[in-house]
Amino acid sequence: MAWILLIIAGLFEMLAVIMMNQWHRQKSKTVLSFMIASFALSFLFLSNALETIPMSMGYAIWTGIGAAGGAIVGILFYNESKSAKRIFFIALIILAVVGLKLLG
């Protein structure tokens, strides 16, 4: 169950980063509210997951989900660079997260 909570925390982290990007485009109270709520839910789920999962592993995986997910969303929806090097390094982040899960 803790791993599911950690994945949910990572997904809320991604959503918070998307909302942060949206906030720079459109400064509205709705976007700001969604951003704050997303960060709060991300930290809540992370906190619950870290009751079982070691902090070093949980934090690294949570950060990896947020970083890789944010980069993928940027590529798919915000017309950010799709260079082979960028995709390679995003894949490395994903492989590192999977590797940490397999070792844990």
Backbone torsions as a table, in degrees:
resi	resn	phi	psi	omega
1	MET	NA	-35.1	-178.8
2	ALA	-63.2	-35.5	179.6
3	TRP	-67.8	-35.9	176.4
4	ILE	-64.9	-43.1	177.5
5	LEU	-60.9	-39.3	179.4
6	LEU	-65.8	-41.5	177.8
7	ILE	-64.3	-43.5	177.4
8	ILE	-60.9	-41.3	177.4
9	ALA	-59.9	-42.9	178.4
10	GLY	-63.9	-38.5	178.9
11	LEU	-67.4	-39.0	175.6
12	PHE	-67.3	-32.9	175.5
13	GLU	-62.6	-44.0	176.4
14	MET	-59.1	-46.9	-179.7
15	LEU	-61.2	-39.9	179.0
16	ALA	-62.9	-40.1	178.7
17	VAL	-67.5	-39.0	176.1
18	ILE	-61.4	-44.1	179.5
19	MET	-65.8	-33.6	176.8
20	MET	-64.0	-42.9	177.2
21	ASN	-62.7	-42.6	179.5
22	GLN	-64.8	-36.1	179.5
23	TRP	-61.1	-36.7	178.4
24	HIS	-68.9	-24.8	179.8
25	ARG	-87.8	-38.3	-172.9
26	GLN	-142.6	101.8	-176.9
27	LYS	-82.3	88.2	178.9
28	SER	-123.4	156.2	178.9
29	LYS	-64.6	-32.4	179.4
30	THR	-64.0	-48.1	179.7
31	VAL	-63.0	-43.8	178.9
32	LEU	-61.4	-41.7	178.3
33	SER	-62.8	-44.6	178.3
34	PHE	-64.1	-38.5	179.4
35	MET	-64.2	-48.2	-179.6
36	ILE	-63.1	-43.9	179.5
37	ALA	-63.3	-40.0	179.9
38	SER	-64.7	-44.3	177.1
39	PHE	-63.0	-42.9	-179.1
40	ALA	-62.7	-44.9	179.2
41	LEU	-66.7	-36.9	177.6
42	SER	-60.4	-47.4	179.9
43	PHE	-66.8	-36.5	178.7
44	LEU	-62.7	-49.5	179.7
45	PHE	-66.9	-38.3	176.8
46	LEU	-61.4	-45.6	179.7
47	SER	-58.6	-44.0	179.0
48	ASN	-66.1	-39.6	179.8
49	ALA	-65.6	-35.5	-176.8
50	LEU	-74.9	-4.0	172.4
51	GLU	-68.7	-25.1	-178.2
52	THR	-113.2	-43.8	-176.0
53	ILE	-84.9	137.5	176.9
54	PRO	-57.0	140.3	-175.4
55	MET	-55.9	-44.8	-176.5
56	SER	-61.4	-41.7	-179.6
57	MET	-74.6	-44.7	-178.7
58	GLY	-62.0	-44.8	-178.9
59	TYR	-65.8	-41.8	179.7
60	ALA	-62.8	-41.9	-179.6
61	ILE	-69.6	-42.7	178.4
62	TRP	-59.4	-45.5	178.6
63	THR	-64.5	-40.9	179.5
64	GLY	-63.3	-42.8	177.8
65	ILE	-61.6	-45.2	-179.8
66	GLY	-64.8	-43.5	-177.5
67	ALA	-69.1	-51.3	-179.4
68	ALA	-66.4	-42.9	179.8
69	GLY	-62.7	-42.9	177.8
70	GLY	-62.6	-40.3	178.6
71	ALA	-66.4	-40.5	179.3
72	ILE	-66.5	-42.9	177.1
73	VAL	-61.4	-41.0	177.4
74	GLY	-60.2	-40.8	178.5
75	ILE	-67.0	-45.5	-174.0
76	LEU	-75.1	-37.4	-170.3
77	PHE	-117.1	-15.6	-176.0
78	TYR	-119.8	16.6	174.6
79	ASN	54.3	38.1	175.7
80	GLU	-80.6	166.7	-174.7
81	SER	-52.9	135.6	176.5
82	LYS	-110.7	29.5	-176.4
83	SER	-63.3	152.4	-179.1
84	ALA	-60.8	-38.7	180.0
85	LYS	-63.6	-43.7	180.0
86	ARG	-62.9	-46.2	179.2
87	ILE	-63.3	-38.5	177.7
88	PHE	-59.3	-46.3	-177.5
89	PHE	-73.2	-31.0	172.8
90	ILE	-64.0	-42.3	177.7
91	ALA	-62.0	-36.9	176.6
92	LEU	-62.3	-40.2	177.3
93	ILE	-61.5	-46.0	-179.2
94	ILE	-63.1	-43.2	177.9
95	LEU	-62.9	-38.6	178.0
96	ALA	-65.2	-40.2	177.9
97	VAL	-63.8	-45.2	178.0
98	VAL	-62.2	-42.6	178.8
99	GLY	-60.7	-42.5	177.6
100	LEU	-62.5	-39.8	178.8
101	LYS	-65.2	-43.3	-179.3
102	LEU	-64.8	-35.1	179.6
103	LEU	-77.4	-26.2	-177.7
104	GLY	-84.8	NA	NA
